[in-house]
Structures are given as C-alpha cells and as structure tokens.
Amino acid sequence: MRRLQVGVIGLGEIGGAHCASIATLPQAQLVAVADLRSEVAAKVAGQYGATAYGTAEELLAHPGIEAVIIALPDHLHLAAAQAAAAAGKAMLVEKPLAVDAEEAKAIVRAAEAAKTLLMVGFTVRYFPQYIRARQAVANGELGTLVSAFARRANVVTQTDRIQGRVGVLHFLGVHDFDALRWVIGDEVASVHAISATSAPLAHPVENETFTTLRFKKGAIACVQAGWYLPTNHPAGFDFRLDLTGRDGSLNLSMMEQGLAIHSKSGTSYPYMASPLIAEDRDFVDSVLAGAPSPITGADGLAAGAIVDAALESIATGRVVDL
Ligand SMILES: NC(=O)c1ccc[n+]([C@@H]2O[C@H](COP(=O)([O-])OP(=O)(O)OC[C@H]3O[C@@H](n4cnc5c(N)ncnc54)[C@H](O)[C@@H]3O)[C@@H](O)[C@H]2O)c1
C-alpha cells in the first residue's frame, strides 16, 4: 500500500494529537515533525520514528514529504501555509484558518495558485453525533428547521494556556459556526453577539459569549461559546447541540456518550479521540486519491466571517449583516 508521507508542524496540544492520529493510519507515515521547542520535537520524533525540525521551512525541505498538518498558533498559519503551498504540499490547516480575514484569504489564494489541496481542521464534522444530527436535518426527520442552540465550553484557564492569543470566539465559537452551516445546510445572513467576563483574566479577550445567528432560509440559532467551567469540572468540556424543527427535535450532548471513565487521573470520554483520526484519514485519503478537499478554504472563510461579525457586534452592539 502506498503511504502518504506526512509532516506535522507545531507539536502543542493538537499537534501532538495529530501525530498520534496519523500514526494509527496504515495509508500514512509520519516522516517529520517541527516545533520551536527542540526538546519537544526530538521527543515526538523519537516516539514515531520521524525526523525532528525546528521550523516549517526546514520540515518542508524533508525529502519526499507530500502533505503537512499546520497546528501552529493561529497568527502563524499564514506564513507556514504560504511556504507549504509554494513547496507544492497538500495541507490540513487547523481552525481558525487565520485570525484575520485578509490572512485567511491569502491562505486560500496561495493554495489555489499552487493547485494544492487545502483542508480546514473543523473536527466537529467528524463526531458521529454531529454527523447523525446533520443526517436528521437532511432526511427531513425534524421537518423544516426552526432553531438551533449550540454550546461549547472549556475550563476558565484555557485563556492562560494559549496566553490570550485569541478569544473564545476564534478558538471555540468558530467550531459551531462551521458546524451549524454544515448541519443546517444554509448560510448565515446576520449576526448579533454579546460577551461577558466571568472571572478575572490576565488576558483581555472575550471568554463568555452568546452569538445569535439568522440563517438565509429563516432558521435562527444561538451559539454559547465560553471558557468558564471551573478547573475541577470532571470533563473540562461541555459540548451540546439542540435542534428544533416543525416536526421534531434533537438533543445532542457530548457529556452523555454512554461511556465515561472516572479514574485517579480524572474523567475521560474515550470517544473524544476518534473524530480527529477520522478527520486525518479523510485528509490523507483525499490527497492520495487526488479528490477535492473535504472541508474547503471557502468553509474556513465563511466560519471566520461569522467570528469577525460577532466581534464587530460585541464592539458596536449592532446586528451585523453578512
Ligand atoms: N481542531 C481542534 O479541535 C483544535 C483543538 C485545539 C487547538 N486547535 C487549533 O490548533 C492550533 C494550535 O493550538 P494548540 O492549542 O495546539 O496550541 P499550543 O500552544 O498548544 O501549541 C502550539 C505549538 O506550536 C509551537 N510553535 C510556536 N511557534 C512556532 C514556530 N514559529 N515554529 C514551530 N513551532 C512553533 C509551540 O512551541 C507549541 O508547541 C490553533 O490554531 C488552534 O485553534 C484545534
């Protein structure tokens, strides 16, 4: 079997998980990893039999490398993606595509100019629960969709973990903005958002938000994205989706997956790992098959535009039309 030669750039929380994920795929081989922290790069490389590098540029020169996963802090996605495109590599760029709409558009242009596959890492699309919710809407099981409520919450210390690089709308809100477009099958027409701070923060970013969305075909939605859970919360996350249609309703809770393991090291939900593997498999299979990107640059731009509109609405108090 041909194995796609993959590199992972950025070995923090999600980059490390991508390495573990790629290592499970028989059709891929993790050949190179890069991180500014040389001790981390060396350790991860040793774990997977890959070569360690310090920067994206060095990794992109690795002989035979075909595809990269860019898991750097958001403000570094552009430079790495432009370098990957210039080197003709396929790329999976973590969400959000960029913190700035112009940078996100530049990433899309770079991939188009190089005719290389660009996928955006909206992992929520690979949760079986969200896939089933989308099917329920598409199959008409709920009738015409009227409204949606999505919650995505993490512990209050997330802001400190990522050193205030972005607020919760870029980090978590963007997941549900994309997921709702995908589940509902419609585009957002207008956005209104409010924010609050539930704890004293070292970094002045929004950490508790409600964003209401009006979709073009009439559905309305509210996304609650927040870093407010106490640090002793058993799971560290609270992800939900409620859908209401004219003929039915759907309730999704990632807290009720049928299996939670409470041990000395805390509570874990084993099924939280498999969506990332499914995402990476879809990326690898699409590159190997020369197929179109499963989650396009246009999807990344659309979700990013909703984040920008929500931030504008928080700043002005106005409804923002898209
Ligand atoms: N899909 C998901 O569910 C998900 C989950 C978490 C994070 N993310 C996204 O992944 C990206 C990374 O987030 P994170 O939480 O893993 O961040 P992180 O801070 O944990 O990791 C970033 C890593 O990049 C390294 N780095 C920084 N600058 C570098 C450079 N110039 N060259 C090489 N390495 C460099 C750091 O040393 C660190 O190891 C963000 O865009 C974030 O939004 C996605």
The ligand as a Gaussian input file, in Angstrom:
#p B3LYP/6-31G(d) Opt

LIG

0 1
 N       -9.397000      21.024000      15.925000
 C       -9.418000      21.154000      17.229000
 O      -10.254000      20.598000      17.919000
 C       -8.375000      22.021000      17.884000
 C       -8.086000      21.876000      19.264000
 C       -7.085000      22.692000      19.831000
 C       -6.418000      23.619000      19.044000
 N       -6.737000      23.765000      17.711000
 C       -6.039000      24.763000      16.862000
 O       -4.700000      24.294000      16.658000
 C       -3.786000      25.389000      16.635000
 C       -2.742000      25.179000      17.744000
 O       -3.402000      25.213000      19.003000
 P       -2.787000      24.471000      20.291000
 O       -3.817000      24.594000      21.337000
 O       -2.285000      23.102000      19.906000
 O       -1.542000      25.432000      20.605000
 P       -0.299000      25.124000      21.544000
 O        0.156000      26.426000      22.084000
 O       -0.631000      24.014000      22.484000
 O        0.798000      24.565000      20.516000
 C        1.451000      25.381000      19.558000
 C        2.835000      24.749000      19.285000
 O        3.473000      25.496000      18.237000
 C        4.845000      25.672000      18.594000
 N        5.349000      26.841000      17.866000
 C        5.079000      28.148000      18.126000
 N        5.682000      28.938000      17.201000
 C        6.340000      28.104000      16.349000
 C        7.125000      28.322000      15.178000
 N        7.343000      29.555000      14.692000
 N        7.642000      27.236000      14.543000
 C        7.439000      25.970000      15.032000
 N        6.692000      25.725000      16.135000
 C        6.147000      26.764000      16.780000
 C        4.839000      25.833000      20.093000
 O        6.113000      25.573000      20.665000
 C        3.751000      24.814000      20.506000
 O        4.327000      23.533000      20.743000
 C       -4.640000      26.654000      16.809000
 O       -4.934000      27.154000      15.528000
 C       -5.903000      26.139000      17.499000
 O       -7.049000      26.931000      17.253000
 C       -7.676000      22.968000      17.135000

